[in-house]
Amino acid sequence: MSGRRGQRQIRGPQSALTDFLAANNISAQQIRDTFAQRQAAAEEQNEGEEEQPQEIDEEDELEAAQAESSTAANSRKRKRSGDVNAKEKLKAKKKAKKGKKGDDSDDDYSDLDIYAKSKPKPGQLENCDICNKRFTVTPYTKEGPDGGLLCTPCGKQITKEAKKEENKGKKAATGRKRRQAESNRLDGIVRLGSKSLQDLCIEKVAKHHTDVEELGDLPDELIDRLGQIFAKKRVLDSRTLQLFIRSDLKTVSIHDAAKLQPDDFKQIFAVTPSLEKLVLRNAGQFKDSVMEYMLEKAPGIKHFQLYGANLLNDDAWNTFIKTVGPNLESVKIEWCDASFTDDVISTLVANCHNLKRLKLKYCRKLTSESISHLIGLKRLEHLSLRLSASPETDDMIPLIEHLGSQLVTLSLENCGSLDDLFLDAVRKRCCKLSKLRLEGFVSVTDAALVKLFTTLENDADKNGSVVPPLTFLDLAGTRDMEDISFEEEDTEPYGLADNSFRALMSHSGPSLKHLNISSSRAISHGAFCDVFAPRENHKKYAELKMINVTFCSAVETNVIKGIWSCCPSIERVVAFGCFKVGDVGVPGGVALIGVPRAQDDIEKIGEGVGMDAFASGSGGVIAASA
């Protein structure tokens, strides 16, 4: 019985490591011996470093290793010693290389760590790192700027200062957001609620424009909007220009070409050969060679808009007009000081028979002679002029008599010499007008403006006007700059005054969308109250979206409230210099710009207050200054 028990061997499960060691004849004794040998070699290496510390170069190391390895055959003991020294040298080499990579050696820090004092644990006593006061350490003890611990009063002070720094950063971010909101408000951008997905995508593209490779097949409206944002941020250059030109585009609008070079302009015409509409603003490097290249690559241009191209000469302009003149339908030229003379206008009239829109502003070399040439444009429908010197009435009346019956847009600026005779010609001839701008007319009277906005009742009415109801009207600065005798009852006022203001709102008020009467100081408070008085049918200016009453001293809080009541579609009201306007409620989605009395911490855009609330006399959101 006992013999059978001795022969039986019961073994438990073996691990994979045990099987591997048994298969390779590796026993536990061999492992212990190898470890002992390795430990002894390490001790000898440490003793050698303490006795003879030295730095060995790579070549010396190899020579020594070869010499020691060659003598290893003579003595087993010397061979073992040589192997240990070789390992030592290799380690020294690696250590030296590691030290070269960094500025400071890790050994310095390791030596300092030996003498570093451990931080006391909760319950122990410690001196404050700032006031050196003895205190008991707790789990909530703060750490000082130099690594030491702080007492409770000093810890609270450090926390308070840190919060102040954080609040400064938050206030700066809030200030940036507010400045951006004010900038959008001045641009006429009013938004309630969250932004649309399209707006978020556009802002993201504008923010990370350096990482965008192409815009893809976006519609022309979005590309133009991105171009305006890029121009505002001044980031449109040779690299970002590639985002706005494609071979299939027929319209290219560069709203800020100040950073573009002549080769960049040439690239536009090389990439878009089917170009029909070109808009270039601040094109200071648009030279004669660029004009020649454009005529060669894109001869099908129909709409041409160029601002600030002062490096072009008259020969280049004449060549351009003669080449593409028959195709041109609109030409807009601004800020050309060195060229574009009356002779160029003569060439334009002779070659551009299909021209419908002409805009000439700040072209210093144009004189009244060019106005007589414009009579030959038989199909002209939109005319905008701003000459360096005011034209005379005798020069402008023939132009209105020949072209007035077909004009849809008439924009005249800086025409202080034009008087009531010119307005009389407009009243009799301009029967298709939709947009009228008479800016800076300081010589016209209130009576002439009343006739201009008095509807013609029959053919026999000599005082009536053929001008239809307007959608856009700009009479900014239409007043006398020096004479203030209009305040006397017996003196007829110059410019836009009470009677003419009432007449224009009666004539075009229901159809007006844009009204600018800034600096019309002759309009009284009573006239404003009569025009914008809340009545039973108070929604009588249903189309009006923008009104500018800047420096109209008679405008006050009740007038602004009347605008809310009478203009249900209003989006923007500009009231700079209206110092009688106080804290006034603003309907939702409306921007009130320029209110002097306002609280800095309250936004001016109304939130959630409709027009009906103001019609019933209730309040809204307090306005703030722009």
C-alpha positions, 0 to 999 in steps of 0.5 A: 500500500505504501509502495503504491503511494510512493510511485504515484506523482501528483502534479498541478498545472504548469505555466507557459514559462515553466514549460519554456524553461524546461524545454530549454534546460534552464533551471532555477539554479542557473538563473540564480548564478547568472544574476549573481554574476551580473551583480558582481560585474556591476559592482566591479564597474562602479568601483572602476568609475570611482577610481578612474573617472574619465571621458573616452572618445569613440575612436579610443573606445574602439581601439581599447576594446580591440586591444583588450579583446586581443589579449583575452585569449591569454587569460580568462580573468583578463578577458572578463575584465576587458569585457566589463571595461568595454561595457563601461565605455559604451555606457559612458558614450551613451551618457555623453551623447544624451548630455549633448542633446539637452542644455542641462544634465539630468545628473544635476537634477538628480543630485538636487533631488537627493537633498530636496525636502519632502512636503509636510503631510496634513497635521504637521507644522510648517512655515508660510512661504510668504509671511513665514508664519507657523501654521498647521498643514491641512489637505486644503493648504495652498501652494505658493509661487515658489513651491512652498506652502501657504497659511490660510490668509495668504492662500486666500489672498493668492486665490483672490488675485488669481480670480482677478486675473481671470476676470480681466481676461473675461472682460477683455473677451466681452469687450471684443464681442461688444465691439464686433456687435457695434461694428455689425450694427454700423454695417446694418447687420441686425441678428436676433437669436442664434446664427444660421448654419450658413453664417457659421460656415462663412465665419469659420472659413474667414477665420481659418482662411490660411487653411482653405484650399478652395471654396467649391461650387458656391453661388455667386452671392456667397462668394461675393459675401466672403470677398467682402469679409476678406476685404474687411479683414485685409487678408486678400492677397496673392494666395487667397485670391485663388479662392475667388477665381474659377474657370467657370465664373462669369463674375469676379469681385475683388473688394480690396485689391491693395495687396495684389500685384500686376501678375495677380491681375493677369492670373484672374483673366487667364483663369476666367476667360469667359469673364463678363463682370469685373469689380476691382476696388483699390486696384493700385497696381492695375497698370497698362500691361494688365489692361492689354492682357485683359483685352487679350484674354477676356474681351467679352466684359460687359460690366466693368467697375474699377476703383483707384487705378491711378497708374493707367494713362489715357491711351490705355483707357481709349484702347479699352473703350474702343475694343470692348465698347460695343459690349459694355453695359455698365461702367463705374470708375472712381478715384482716378486722379492721373487719367480719365479726362474729357477726351476719354468720355468723348471716346466712351460716348462714341463707342459704347452705344449699349451703355445703360449704367454710368458712374463717375466719382472722384475723377479729378480731371473731368470737367463740365465739358464731359457733361455735354458729351454724355448727352450722346448716350441714348440708352443710359438709364442710371447716372451717378456723378460726383465731379471735383468742381460743381457743374453749373445749372446751364450745363446740367439742364440740357443733359436732363432734357435729353436723358431725363425721360429714360433715367431710372437712377439719378445721383448727383453729389457735390453740386452746390451750384445747381439751383431751382431751375435744375429742380424744375427740369427734373420735375418736368422730364424725369418720369421714370425715376426710382432712385434720386440722390441730391446730396449737398444741394445748398442753393435750392429752396424749400418751395422748389422741393415742394414742387418737385414732390407735388404730384401732377394732377392733369396736363394743365397743371404747371406746378405738378411733377411727373416724378413717380413715387420713389423707393430711394431718396437721399437729400443729405446736406440739402441746406444752406451752410451759412444763412440762418435767416430761415428762422425768421417767419418772413424769410423763405428757407433754403434746402429741405424744410417743413413744407418740402418734408411733408410734401416728399413723405406724402408723395413717396412715403408709402413706397420709400425703402431708404430715406436720408435727410441728415443735416436737414436742420430746417425741419422743425419738431412740429413737422416731424411730429406731423409726419410720424404721428401715431394715428389709427392708420399708423402703418402708412410707411410700410416699406421704409427700412432705413432712415437717417436723421443724423444732426436733425436737431429737432428729433427727440424721443417721441419722434423716434417712437413715432417712427416705430409706430409708422414704419413696421418694416424699419430695420435701421435708424441712424441718429447721430447728433440728435441730443434730445433722444433719451432712453427709448425702447427699441423693437425687436430686430431694429438697430438704433445707431448713434443715440447719445444718451445710453447705458454702456452695458445694454445692447441697442438691438431690441429683443422680443418687442414687436411694433404692436407694443409701441403702437399701444404705448408700452415700452421696450428695450433701453437703447445704448450708444453706438 
